[in-house]
Amino acid sequence: MKLFVKKSIQQLLASANEGEHTLKRTLGAGNLIALGIGAIIGAGLFVRTAAAAGGNAGSAVTISFIIAAIGCAFAGLCYAEFASIIPIAGSAYTYAYATMGEIIAWIIGWALILEYALGAATVSISWSEYANNLLGHRIPYEWCHSPMESIITNGVSHHGIINLPALLILLLLSALLIKGTQESATVNSVIVILKVAIVLVFIAIGWQFINPANHTPYMIPADAKPVKLPDGTMYSFSSFFTHGWGGVVRGAGIVFFAFIGFDAVSTAAQEAKNPKKDMPIGILGSLVICTILYVVFSWVLTGVAPYTDFMKAGKEASVAYAISHYMAGYAWLSTLVTVAILAGFSSVILVMLLGQSRVFYTMSTDGLLPKVFSDLHPKFSTPYKSNIILFIFVGLFAAFLPESVAGDLTSIGTLFAFVVVCVGVMILRKKDPNLVRPFKTPFVPLVPILGILICAGMIISLPGRTQLSALAWMVFGLIIYFAYSRKNSKLGTAGDILPTATDFEKK
């Protein structure tokens, strides 16, 4: 069996039209944009902004967002080209299978688990924090935090046991996904309208409370005083990636988590009504809208509250904290923002779980994962068994890992997928230059190369333990590939490399 056996585009498109044994095409361009915004605006904006500002970039987190957005824009253009050519569920995994071969496709599919599954876990952890904040912290610390977390209050140390609220929201949204894609998309669209409205309200009102002193100096200086954290330890800003431009770059790697939603749109390509036209609109449209909101939002947030506060008290529920402490007379807005954020987090989790189940679905139909992941519900035509297994898997991460660990792993998995998609565009342009491309990435190979460089730079900037954890995850994935997937691959066991897309029917 050849490790680099490839799928032809003819076969990819044929697999998406297998009658009643395939996913239903129910999503239009508006649904796809809403799907992207639903995934993008969430933990990245409301939680990771404060994490990056407090520990690395300071007020210059706005620049971090711009750097991350530029990298995403280059990758987004490449995603849009692939999505218009190959409108199949599976996202970067499917694109890699068509351009670089099975082993690379497997590596990307395995990396996407870090993106979508851990992304859902990360946001469910944030959902738990905001839910407890709304309830006045009535849920004991032990039952809404990971065993890896602790806090000292009034001289008493508290250690997390399990994050039960995170498990609850994962269960509810997994049930909704089993019910149907269109129902999930409708719920997501309503939530998107709500949370975008609340973001705009916060920006409009918060602008009046910006304190120019909080933006000076704009970047964290090398001699910034250490900050005492809630667990009693001191946080120093002396290392390269915790101040100045180094802090801004690492901040970009942290807030990059905020942009993963736009590529989740590509996982729903097989459920789009007119994917060749609507997929580029959904991917790029959601990215542009959210980037503008991110930069303005982070400017207001870091202007209202000093960045050091986000390390001491406001890191978990930063927006509500900033409102309650620095925007007198707007306590109602704090409550409203918290409710909207909970709804927003829910839509992010929904899209992440949707994306992961569709990647599993495609890998299973290729024989690289067991058939259980592609079994469709007889009534709802959704991969319900995959959703159930995914709930258990994601639930374990959400229950027992802290947000920072899960979030950084999500970012590194996403960045790796982006690099491969950029490489894939260049390969396909060289192999099949005459292929009909409803959407073409401009300035190839410049755009893909810049996307690769920026995304690789953000990977390097992430903490060493995150890089080692991701490496260990990939090694584990390769063990599974050689133990199971290689022997069960439908394409690989055929022993032949299928035709390229040169003769693809031009429609």
C-alpha positions as CSV (number, residue, x, y, z in Angstrom):
1,M,0.0,0.0,0.0
2,K,1.3,3.4,-0.9
3,L,1.4,6.0,1.9
4,F,0.9,8.9,-0.5
5,V,-2.0,7.4,-2.5
6,K,-4.3,10.2,-3.6
7,K,-8.0,10.7,-4.2
8,S,-9.0,12.1,-7.5
9,I,-11.4,15.1,-7.5
10,Q,-13.8,13.0,-9.6
11,Q,-14.0,10.5,-6.8
12,L,-14.4,13.1,-4.1
13,L,-17.3,14.7,-5.9
14,A,-18.9,11.3,-6.6
15,S,-18.7,10.4,-3.0
16,A,-20.8,13.5,-2.1
17,N,-23.7,12.3,-4.3
18,E,-24.5,8.9,-3.1
19,G,-28.3,9.3,-2.9
20,E,-29.9,8.8,0.5
21,H,-26.6,7.7,2.1
22,T,-25.1,11.2,2.2
23,L,-25.6,14.5,4.1
24,K,-28.5,16.8,3.1
25,R,-27.8,20.1,1.2
26,T,-29.8,22.6,3.3
27,L,-27.4,25.6,3.9
28,G,-27.3,28.9,1.9
29,A,-24.7,31.7,1.8
30,G,-26.4,33.5,4.7
31,N,-26.4,30.3,6.8
32,L,-22.7,29.8,6.0
33,I,-21.7,33.3,7.0
34,A,-23.8,33.0,10.2
35,L,-22.1,29.6,10.8
36,G,-18.7,31.3,10.5
37,I,-19.5,34.2,12.8
38,G,-21.2,31.7,15.2
39,A,-17.9,29.9,15.5
40,I,-15.6,32.9,15.4
41,I,-17.1,35.2,17.9
42,G,-16.9,33.4,21.2
43,A,-14.1,32.4,23.6
44,G,-11.5,34.0,21.4
45,L,-13.1,37.4,21.8
46,F,-14.4,37.3,25.3
47,V,-11.7,35.3,27.1
48,R,-8.6,34.9,24.9
49,T,-8.4,38.7,24.4
50,A,-7.9,39.2,28.1
51,A,-5.5,36.3,28.4
52,A,-3.3,37.7,25.6
53,A,-3.5,41.3,26.8
54,G,-2.8,40.4,30.5
55,G,0.1,38.1,30.0
56,N,1.8,39.1,26.8
57,A,0.6,42.0,24.6
58,G,-1.0,44.6,26.9
59,S,-3.1,47.1,24.9
60,A,-1.2,46.1,21.8
61,V,-3.4,43.0,21.7
62,T,-5.1,44.9,18.9
63,I,-1.9,44.4,16.8
64,S,-2.0,40.8,17.8
65,F,-5.4,40.5,16.3
66,I,-4.3,42.2,13.1
67,I,-1.3,39.8,12.8
68,A,-3.5,36.8,13.4
69,A,-6.1,38.1,10.9
70,I,-3.5,38.6,8.2
71,G,-2.4,35.0,8.6
72,C,-6.0,33.9,8.6
73,A,-6.8,36.0,5.5
74,F,-4.0,34.3,3.5
75,A,-5.1,30.8,4.7
76,G,-8.8,31.8,4.1
77,L,-8.2,32.6,0.5
78,C,-6.6,29.2,0.0
79,Y,-9.5,27.5,1.9
80,A,-12.0,29.4,-0.4
81,E,-10.3,28.1,-3.5
82,F,-10.4,24.5,-2.3
83,A,-13.9,24.7,-1.0
84,S,-15.2,25.9,-4.4
85,I,-13.4,23.1,-6.2
86,I,-14.0,20.3,-3.7
87,P,-17.3,21.0,-1.9
88,I,-17.0,18.0,0.3
89,A,-17.2,17.6,4.1
90,G,-13.8,17.2,5.7
91,S,-12.2,20.6,5.3
92,A,-8.3,20.5,5.2
93,Y,-8.3,16.7,5.5
94,T,-10.1,16.3,2.2
95,Y,-8.0,18.9,0.5
96,A,-4.8,17.2,1.6
97,Y,-6.1,13.8,0.4
98,A,-6.5,15.2,-3.1
99,T,-3.1,16.9,-3.3
100,M,-0.6,15.3,-0.9
101,G,-1.7,11.8,-0.3
102,E,-3.3,9.7,2.4
103,I,-0.6,9.9,5.1
104,I,-0.6,13.7,5.0
105,A,-4.4,13.7,5.0
106,W,-4.4,11.5,8.1
107,I,-2.0,13.8,9.9
108,I,-4.2,16.8,9.0
109,G,-7.4,14.9,10.1
110,W,-5.7,14.1,13.4
111,A,-4.6,17.7,13.8
112,L,-8.1,18.9,13.2
113,I,-9.2,17.0,16.3
114,L,-7.0,19.5,18.2
115,E,-8.8,22.3,16.4
116,Y,-12.4,21.3,16.6
117,A,-12.7,18.8,19.5
118,L,-10.4,20.8,21.8
119,G,-11.9,24.0,20.5
120,A,-15.3,22.8,21.7
121,A,-13.8,21.8,25.0
122,T,-12.1,25.2,25.5
123,V,-15.2,27.1,24.8
124,S,-17.3,24.9,27.1
125,I,-14.9,25.7,29.9
126,S,-15.4,29.4,29.2
127,W,-19.1,28.8,29.1
128,S,-18.9,27.3,32.6
129,E,-17.0,30.3,34.0
130,Y,-19.5,32.8,32.6
131,A,-22.5,30.7,33.8
132,N,-21.1,30.6,37.3
133,N,-20.5,34.4,37.1
134,L,-24.1,34.9,36.1
135,L,-25.2,32.7,39.0
136,G,-23.2,34.8,41.5
137,H,-20.6,32.1,41.9
138,R,-23.1,29.7,43.5
139,I,-21.4,26.7,41.9
140,P,-18.5,25.7,44.2
141,Y,-15.1,26.2,42.7
142,E,-14.4,22.4,43.0
143,W,-17.3,21.5,40.7
144,C,-16.6,24.0,37.8
145,H,-12.8,23.8,37.5
146,S,-10.2,21.3,36.3
147,P,-8.1,19.3,38.9
148,M,-5.2,21.2,37.4
149,E,-6.5,24.5,38.7
150,S,-6.5,26.0,42.2
151,I,-7.3,29.4,43.9
152,I,-6.7,30.9,47.3
153,T,-9.6,32.9,48.8
154,N,-9.5,34.4,52.3
155,G,-6.5,32.3,53.0
156,V,-8.2,29.0,52.0
157,S,-6.9,27.0,49.1
158,H,-9.5,25.5,46.7
159,H,-8.7,22.8,44.1
160,G,-10.8,21.9,41.1
161,I,-12.3,18.4,40.8
162,I,-14.5,18.4,37.7
163,N,-16.1,20.9,35.4
164,L,-19.8,19.9,35.5
165,P,-21.4,22.9,33.7
166,A,-19.1,22.4,30.7
167,L,-20.3,18.8,30.5
168,L,-23.9,20.0,30.6
169,I,-23.7,22.4,27.7
170,L,-21.8,19.8,25.6
171,L,-24.6,17.3,26.2
172,L,-27.4,19.7,25.2
173,L,-25.6,20.8,22.0
174,S,-24.7,17.3,21.0
175,A,-28.4,16.4,21.2
176,L,-29.3,19.4,19.0
177,L,-26.7,18.3,16.4
178,I,-28.2,14.8,16.3
179,K,-31.6,16.3,15.6
180,G,-30.5,18.0,12.4
181,T,-28.1,20.4,10.6
182,Q,-30.8,22.9,9.5
183,E,-32.3,23.0,13.0
184,S,-28.8,23.6,14.4
185,A,-28.1,26.3,11.7
186,T,-31.4,28.1,12.6
187,V,-30.6,28.2,16.3
188,N,-27.0,29.4,15.5
189,S,-28.4,32.2,13.3
190,V,-30.6,33.5,16.1
191,I,-27.6,33.4,18.6
192,V,-25.3,35.2,16.1
193,I,-27.7,38.1,15.8
194,L,-27.9,38.4,19.6
195,K,-24.2,38.3,20.3
196,V,-23.1,40.6,17.5
197,A,-25.7,43.1,18.8
198,I,-24.3,42.9,22.3
199,V,-20.7,43.3,21.1
200,L,-21.8,46.5,19.3
201,V,-23.6,47.8,22.4
202,F,-20.4,47.2,24.5
203,I,-18.3,49.0,22.0
204,A,-20.6,51.9,21.8
205,I,-21.0,52.4,25.5
206,G,-17.5,51.3,26.5
207,W,-15.9,53.9,24.2
208,Q,-17.1,56.6,26.7
209,F,-15.1,54.9,29.5
210,I,-11.8,54.5,27.8
211,N,-8.9,55.8,29.9
212,P,-6.0,56.9,27.7
213,A,-3.6,56.0,30.5
214,N,-4.5,52.3,30.0
215,H,-3.1,52.5,26.5
216,T,0.2,54.0,27.6
217,P,2.6,52.4,27.1
218,Y,0.9,50.5,24.3
219,M,3.1,47.5,24.6
220,I,4.1,45.9,27.9
221,P,7.6,47.2,28.8
222,A,10.4,44.9,29.7
223,D,10.7,46.4,33.2
224,A,7.0,45.9,34.0
225,K,6.3,45.0,37.6
226,P,5.4,41.3,38.2
227,V,1.8,40.6,38.9
228,K,0.4,38.4,41.7
229,L,-1.9,35.7,40.4
230,P,-5.0,34.3,42.1
231,D,-3.1,31.1,43.1
232,G,-0.5,33.3,45.0
233,T,2.4,33.0,42.5
234,M,4.0,35.9,40.8
235,Y,3.9,36.4,37.0
236,S,7.0,38.1,35.4
237,F,7.1,40.0,32.1
238,S,10.8,39.7,31.7
239,S,10.9,36.9,29.1
240,F,11.0,37.7,25.4
241,F,7.4,36.6,24.7
242,T,5.8,38.4,27.6
243,H,6.6,42.0,26.6
244,G,7.2,44.2,23.6
245,W,7.0,42.8,20.1
246,G,7.7,39.3,21.3
247,G,4.6,39.6,23.5
248,V,2.6,40.9,20.6
249,V,3.6,37.9,18.4
250,R,2.7,35.4,21.2
251,G,-0.5,37.3,21.8
252,A,-1.3,36.7,18.1
253,G,-0.8,32.9,18.7
254,I,-3.1,33.1,21.7
255,V,-5.9,35.1,20.1
256,F,-5.5,33.1,16.9
257,F,-8.0,30.7,18.6
258,A,-10.6,33.4,18.0
259,F,-10.4,33.0,14.2
260,I,-10.8,29.2,13.9
261,G,-14.5,29.5,13.0
262,F,-14.1,30.6,9.3
263,D,-12.5,27.3,8.3
264,A,-15.2,25.4,10.2
265,V,-17.5,26.7,7.4
266,S,-15.6,24.5,5.0
267,T,-16.5,21.3,6.9
268,A,-20.2,22.0,6.0
269,A,-19.5,22.1,2.2
270,Q,-21.3,18.9,1.6
271,E,-24.4,20.4,3.2
272,A,-24.3,23.7,1.2
273,K,-27.0,24.3,-1.5
274,N,-24.6,26.0,-4.0
275,P,-21.1,25.3,-2.5
276,K,-19.0,26.6,-5.5
277,K,-20.5,30.1,-5.0
278,D,-21.5,30.1,-1.4
279,M,-18.5,28.6,0.3
280,P,-16.0,31.4,-0.6
281,I,-18.7,34.0,0.5
282,G,-19.2,32.1,3.8
283,I,-15.5,31.7,4.6
284,L,-14.2,35.2,3.6
285,G,-17.4,37.1,4.6
286,S,-17.4,35.8,8.2
287,L,-13.6,36.4,8.5
288,V,-13.8,40.1,7.4
289,I,-16.8,40.9,9.6
290,C,-15.2,39.4,12.7
291,T,-11.8,40.9,12.2
292,I,-13.2,44.4,12.3
293,L,-15.2,43.7,15.4
294,Y,-12.2,42.1,17.1
295,V,-9.8,45.0,16.6
296,V,-12.4,47.6,17.8
297,F,-13.6,45.4,20.7
298,S,-10.0,44.8,22.0
299,W,-9.2,48.5,21.8
300,V,-12.2,49.4,24.0
301,L,-11.7,46.5,26.5
302,T,-8.0,47.4,27.1
303,G,-8.9,51.1,27.3
304,V,-11.6,50.5,29.9
305,A,-9.5,48.2,32.2
306,P,-5.7,48.1,32.6
307,Y,-4.1,44.9,31.2
308,T,-2.8,43.8,34.7
309,D,-6.4,43.4,35.9
310,F,-6.9,40.6,33.4
311,M,-4.1,38.6,35.2
312,K,-5.4,39.2,38.7
313,A,-9.2,39.1,38.6
314,G,-10.8,39.6,35.2
315,K,-9.2,36.8,33.1
316,E,-12.1,34.3,33.2
317,A,-15.0,36.7,32.8
318,S,-13.1,39.8,31.5
319,V,-15.9,41.7,29.8
320,A,-18.3,41.4,32.7
321,Y,-15.4,42.3,35.1
322,A,-14.5,45.4,33.1
323,I,-18.1,46.6,33.1
324,S,-18.8,46.1,36.7
325,H,-15.5,47.7,37.9
326,Y,-15.0,50.5,35.5
327,M,-18.3,51.4,33.9
328,A,-20.4,52.8,36.7
329,G,-24.2,52.7,36.2
330,Y,-24.1,49.9,33.6
331,A,-24.6,46.9,35.8
332,W,-27.5,45.9,33.6
333,L,-25.1,45.7,30.7
334,S,-22.8,43.4,32.6
335,T,-25.7,40.9,33.1
336,L,-26.8,41.3,29.5
337,V,-23.3,40.8,28.2
338,T,-22.9,37.6,30.3
339,V,-26.2,36.2,28.9
340,A,-25.2,37.1,25.4
341,I,-21.8,35.6,25.9
342,L,-23.3,32.3,27.1
343,A,-25.4,32.2,24.0
344,G,-22.5,33.1,21.9
345,F,-20.3,30.4,23.4
346,S,-23.1,27.9,22.8
347,S,-23.0,28.7,19.0
348,V,-19.2,28.3,18.9
349,I,-19.4,24.9,20.6
350,L,-22.2,23.9,18.2
351,V,-20.1,24.7,15.1
352,M,-17.0,23.1,16.5
353,L,-18.9,19.9,17.3
354,L,-20.5,20.0,13.8
355,G,-17.1,20.5,12.2
356,Q,-15.4,17.6,14.1
357,S,-18.3,15.2,13.4
358,R,-18.1,16.0,9.7
359,V,-14.3,15.4,9.6
360,F,-14.8,12.1,11.4
361,Y,-17.6,11.3,8.9
362,T,-15.4,11.8,5.9
363,M,-12.4,9.9,7.4
364,S,-14.7,7.0,8.2
365,T,-16.2,6.8,4.7
366,D,-12.5,6.6,3.5
367,G,-11.9,3.7,5.9
368,L,-9.4,5.5,8.0
369,L,-11.7,5.5,11.0
370,P,-14.3,2.8,12.0
371,K,-17.6,2.7,10.2
372,V,-19.4,3.9,13.4
373,F,-18.3,7.5,12.7
374,S,-20.2,7.6,9.4
375,D,-23.4,5.8,10.4
376,L,-26.3,8.2,9.6
377,H,-29.5,8.5,11.7
378,P,-32.3,6.8,9.7
379,K,-34.6,9.8,10.2
380,F,-32.3,12.9,10.7
381,S,-29.5,11.9,8.3
382,T,-26.9,13.1,10.8
383,P,-23.8,11.1,12.0
384,Y,-25.4,10.6,15.4
385,K,-23.1,7.9,16.7
386,S,-20.1,10.1,15.9
387,N,-21.8,12.9,17.9
388,I,-22.3,10.6,20.9
389,I,-18.7,9.4,20.8
390,L,-17.5,13.0,20.3
391,F,-19.5,14.2,23.4
392,I,-17.7,11.6,25.5
393,F,-14.3,12.5,24.1
394,V,-14.7,16.3,24.3
395,G,-16.3,16.0,27.7
396,L,-13.3,14.4,29.2
397,F,-11.1,17.3,28.0
398,A,-13.6,19.9,29.2
399,A,-14.1,18.3,32.6
400,F,-10.4,17.8,33.4
401,L,-8.3,20.4,31.5
402,P,-7.9,24.1,32.2
403,E,-8.9,26.6,29.4
404,S,-5.4,27.8,28.8
405,V,-4.0,24.3,28.0
406,A,-6.9,23.3,25.7
407,G,-6.9,26.7,24.0
408,D,-3.2,26.7,23.0
409,L,-3.5,23.1,21.7
410,T,-6.5,24.2,19.6
411,S,-4.5,27.0,18.1
412,I,-1.5,24.9,17.2
413,G,-3.7,22.3,15.5
414,T,-5.5,25.0,13.5
415,L,-2.3,26.7,12.5
416,F,-0.8,23.4,11.3
417,A,-4.0,22.7,9.2
418,F,-3.7,26.2,7.7
419,V,-0.1,25.6,6.6
420,V,-1.0,22.4,4.8
421,V,-4.0,24.0,3.0
422,C,-1.6,26.8,1.8
423,V,0.8,24.2,0.6
424,G,-2.0,22.2,-1.1
425,V,-3.1,25.2,-3.2
426,M,0.4,25.5,-4.6
427,I,0.6,21.8,-5.4
428,L,-2.8,21.7,-7.1
429,R,-2.0,24.8,-9.2
430,K,1.1,23.0,-10.5
431,K,-0.4,19.6,-11.0
432,D,-3.7,20.7,-12.5
433,P,-3.3,24.3,-13.9
434,N,-6.3,24.0,-16.2
435,L,-8.7,22.8,-13.5
436,V,-11.9,24.9,-13.4
437,R,-11.7,27.0,-10.2
438,P,-14.9,28.9,-9.4
439,F,-12.8,30.9,-6.9
440,K,-9.1,31.5,-7.4
441,T,-6.7,32.5,-4.7
442,P,-4.9,35.7,-5.9
443,F,-1.2,36.1,-6.3
444,V,-0.2,32.5,-6.0
445,P,2.4,31.5,-4.8
446,L,2.9,34.7,-2.8
447,V,-0.4,34.5,-0.8
448,P,0.1,30.8,0.2
449,I,3.8,31.4,1.1
450,L,2.9,34.4,3.3
451,G,0.2,32.3,4.9
452,I,2.7,29.5,5.7
453,L,5.3,31.9,7.1
454,I,2.9,33.8,9.4
455,C,1.2,30.6,10.6
456,A,4.5,28.9,11.2
457,G,5.7,32.0,13.1
458,M,2.7,31.8,15.4
459,I,3.3,28.1,16.1
460,I,6.9,28.9,17.1
461,S,5.7,31.6,19.4
462,L,3.4,29.3,21.4
463,P,4.8,27.8,24.7
464,G,7.2,24.9,24.5
465,R,4.9,22.6,26.5
466,T,2.1,23.2,24.0
467,Q,4.4,22.3,21.1
468,L,5.6,19.1,22.8
469,S,2.0,18.1,23.7
470,A,1.0,18.6,20.0
471,L,4.0,16.5,18.9
472,A,3.0,13.7,21.3
473,W,-0.6,13.9,20.0
474,M,0.7,13.5,16.4
475,V,2.9,10.6,17.3
476,F,-0.1,8.9,18.9
477,G,-2.1,9.6,15.7
478,L,0.6,7.9,13.5
479,I,0.5,4.9,15.8
480,I,-3.2,4.6,15.2
481,Y,-2.8,5.1,11.4
482,F,-0.3,2.3,11.0
483,A,-2.1,0.0,13.4
484,Y,-5.6,0.5,12.0
485,S,-6.1,3.0,9.2
486,R,-3.4,1.8,6.8
487,K,-5.0,-1.7,6.8
488,N,-8.6,-0.5,6.4
489,S,-8.1,2.4,3.9
490,K,-10.6,1.9,1.0
491,L,-8.3,3.8,-1.4
492,G,-5.0,2.5,-0.1
493,T,-6.0,-1.2,-0.2
494,A,-6.9,-0.8,-3.8
495,G,-3.2,-0.4,-4.5
496,D,-3.5,2.2,-7.2
497,I,-3.3,6.0,-7.4
498,L,-6.5,7.2,-8.9
499,P,-6.6,9.6,-11.9
500,T,-5.8,13.2,-11.3
501,A,-8.3,16.0,-11.8
502,T,-7.1,16.9,-15.3
503,D,-10.1,15.3,-16.9
504,F,-12.5,16.6,-14.3
505,E,-15.8,17.5,-16.0
506,K,-16.0,21.2,-16.6
507,K,-19.4,22.5,-15.6
